[in-house]
Amino acid sequence: MVILGVDLGKARTGLAACDPGEILASPVRVIAERDRDRLLEAVAAEASARRAERLVVGLPRNMDGSEGESAQNARAFAAALAEKTGLPCDLQDERGTTITAHNYLSETNVRGKKRKAVVDAAAAVIILQDYLSRRKQSHGGPLL
């Protein structure tokens, strides 16, 4: 099934999608939107356009595993997105994904404004790929 991954940010939100076989996550786009309602609309529209059957939102836990304000915002956004789309929406621990995305972009020599434009989509790819790996290992069992 097609799954849409979301890296929720304050100013930019990255999106990624996987192939129907759930093998590979690929970047979709970055949405530059601060207004929550407009962001929900844009993500829901992308999910519909891609015929996504499931959503995954990154859960920004602290390094010790605790959850702060950002995690609460991600949980609330995921719940609102599930309600808006009627799709199941899982949460995926995203600790370290932005750092990993920056490292990957450095290795591929993506710099400056171009990096800023794609780092959130790259983080969404990592979130979704991690989710796909966990899903494969757990044979579709409950995740977070």
C-alpha positions as a Python dict, from the first residue, in 0.01 Angstrom:
ca = {
    (1, 'M'): (0, 0, 0),
    (2, 'V'): (107, 359, -50),
    (3, 'I'): (203, 525, 279),
    (4, 'L'): (265, 898, 314),
    (5, 'G'): (533, 1004, 564),
    (6, 'V'): (525, 1346, 730),
    (7, 'D'): (811, 1535, 895),
    (8, 'L'): (617, 1808, 1075),
    (9, 'G'): (799, 2136, 1122),
    (10, 'K'): (714, 2483, 1250),
    (11, 'A'): (783, 2653, 916),
    (12, 'R'): (830, 2365, 669),
    (13, 'T'): (684, 2015, 658),
    (14, 'G'): (847, 1742, 452),
    (15, 'L'): (654, 1466, 279),
    (16, 'A'): (766, 1129, 148),
    (17, 'A'): (577, 836, -2),
    (18, 'C'): (653, 471, -56),
    (19, 'D'): (579, 244, -348),
    (20, 'P'): (275, 9, -323),
    (21, 'G'): (508, -279, -228),
    (22, 'E'): (629, -78, 75),
    (23, 'I'): (992, -123, -24),
    (24, 'L'): (1130, 225, -87),
    (25, 'A'): (1045, 570, 50),
    (26, 'S'): (1099, 865, -183),
    (27, 'P'): (1078, 1242, -126),
    (28, 'V'): (756, 1408, -238),
    (29, 'R'): (774, 1776, -150),
    (30, 'V'): (818, 2034, 123),
    (31, 'I'): (520, 2245, 227),
    (32, 'A'): (612, 2590, 357),
    (33, 'E'): (312, 2662, 580),
    (34, 'R'): (281, 2779, 939),
    (35, 'D'): (-101, 2777, 960),
    (36, 'R'): (-212, 2438, 1096),
    (37, 'D'): (-545, 2426, 910),
    (38, 'R'): (-387, 2510, 573),
    (39, 'L'): (-111, 2257, 642),
    (40, 'L'): (-368, 1987, 722),
    (41, 'E'): (-545, 2069, 394),
    (42, 'A'): (-222, 2047, 194),
    (43, 'V'): (-112, 1717, 349),
    (44, 'A'): (-460, 1568, 309),
    (45, 'A'): (-466, 1677, -57),
    (46, 'E'): (-126, 1514, -117),
    (47, 'A'): (-244, 1193, 51),
    (48, 'S'): (-552, 1189, -171),
    (49, 'A'): (-357, 1266, -489),
    (50, 'R'): (-116, 980, -415),
    (51, 'R'): (-398, 746, -309),
    (52, 'A'): (-226, 688, 24),
    (53, 'E'): (-388, 427, 245),
    (54, 'R'): (-194, 509, 562),
    (55, 'L'): (-10, 806, 710),
    (56, 'V'): (299, 822, 930),
    (57, 'V'): (392, 1133, 1127),
    (58, 'G'): (734, 1171, 1285),
    (59, 'L'): (728, 1184, 1665),
    (60, 'P'): (1006, 1412, 1793),
    (61, 'R'): (1100, 1253, 2123),
    (62, 'N'): (1382, 1385, 2338),
    (63, 'M'): (1704, 1183, 2334),
    (64, 'D'): (1607, 1024, 2669),
    (65, 'G'): (1276, 906, 2516),
    (66, 'S'): (1060, 1160, 2695),
    (67, 'E'): (813, 1377, 2507),
    (68, 'G'): (798, 1755, 2511),
    (69, 'E'): (586, 2019, 2343),
    (70, 'S'): (695, 1923, 1990),
    (71, 'A'): (588, 1563, 2046),
    (72, 'Q'): (252, 1678, 2181),
    (73, 'N'): (208, 1895, 1870),
    (74, 'A'): (294, 1599, 1645),
    (75, 'R'): (43, 1376, 1826),
    (76, 'A'): (-229, 1641, 1792),
    (77, 'F'): (-146, 1695, 1424),
    (78, 'A'): (-153, 1319, 1356),
    (79, 'A'): (-495, 1288, 1523),
    (80, 'A'): (-633, 1584, 1325),
    (81, 'L'): (-487, 1443, 1001),
    (82, 'A'): (-643, 1102, 1065),
    (83, 'E'): (-979, 1267, 1130),
    (84, 'K'): (-953, 1486, 818),
    (85, 'T'): (-848, 1205, 582),
    (86, 'G'): (-1022, 907, 740),
    (87, 'L'): (-691, 720, 712),
    (88, 'P'): (-502, 541, 987),
    (89, 'C'): (-215, 755, 1109),
    (90, 'D'): (79, 604, 1296),
    (91, 'L'): (361, 781, 1477),
    (92, 'Q'): (728, 700, 1415),
    (93, 'D'): (1009, 799, 1650),
    (94, 'E'): (1213, 1053, 1459),
    (95, 'R'): (1505, 1106, 1694),
    (96, 'G'): (1811, 1194, 1488),
    (97, 'T'): (1640, 1200, 1147),
    (98, 'T'): (1716, 1566, 1071),
    (99, 'I'): (2083, 1512, 1163),
    (100, 'T'): (2092, 1202, 944),
    (101, 'A'): (1928, 1397, 661),
    (102, 'H'): (2187, 1676, 691),
    (103, 'N'): (2468, 1418, 691),
    (104, 'Y'): (2327, 1251, 381),
    (105, 'L'): (2290, 1586, 203),
    (106, 'S'): (2651, 1672, 295),
    (107, 'E'): (2770, 1342, 152),
    (108, 'T'): (2582, 1413, -170),
    (109, 'N'): (2719, 1771, -181),
    (110, 'V'): (2381, 1946, -147),
    (111, 'R'): (2451, 2287, 2),
    (112, 'G'): (2302, 2629, 80),
    (113, 'K'): (1950, 2721, -28),
    (114, 'K'): (1905, 2391, -209),
    (115, 'R'): (1973, 2203, 116),
    (116, 'K'): (1720, 2412, 309),
    (117, 'A'): (1461, 2334, 43),
    (118, 'V'): (1506, 1956, 60),
    (119, 'V'): (1620, 1866, 412),
    (120, 'D'): (1263, 1829, 543),
    (121, 'A'): (1167, 1596, 257),
    (122, 'A'): (1486, 1397, 321),
    (123, 'A'): (1392, 1370, 690),
    (124, 'A'): (1042, 1251, 587),
    (125, 'V'): (1207, 981, 373),
    (126, 'I'): (1410, 862, 672),
    (127, 'I'): (1102, 860, 898),
    (128, 'L'): (903, 661, 643),
    (129, 'Q'): (1187, 420, 563),
    (130, 'D'): (1236, 352, 936),
    (131, 'Y'): (862, 293, 965),
    (132, 'L'): (864, 53, 671),
    (133, 'S'): (1153, -141, 827),
    (134, 'R'): (973, -168, 1161),
    (135, 'R'): (651, -267, 986),
    (136, 'K'): (830, -541, 795),
    (137, 'Q'): (997, -671, 1114),
    (138, 'S'): (675, -669, 1315),
    (139, 'H'): (466, -813, 1028),
    (140, 'G'): (222, -526, 1043),
    (141, 'G'): (172, -534, 1420),
    (142, 'P'): (99, -225, 1626),
    (143, 'L'): (378, 31, 1624),
    (144, 'L'): (366, 330, 1860),
}
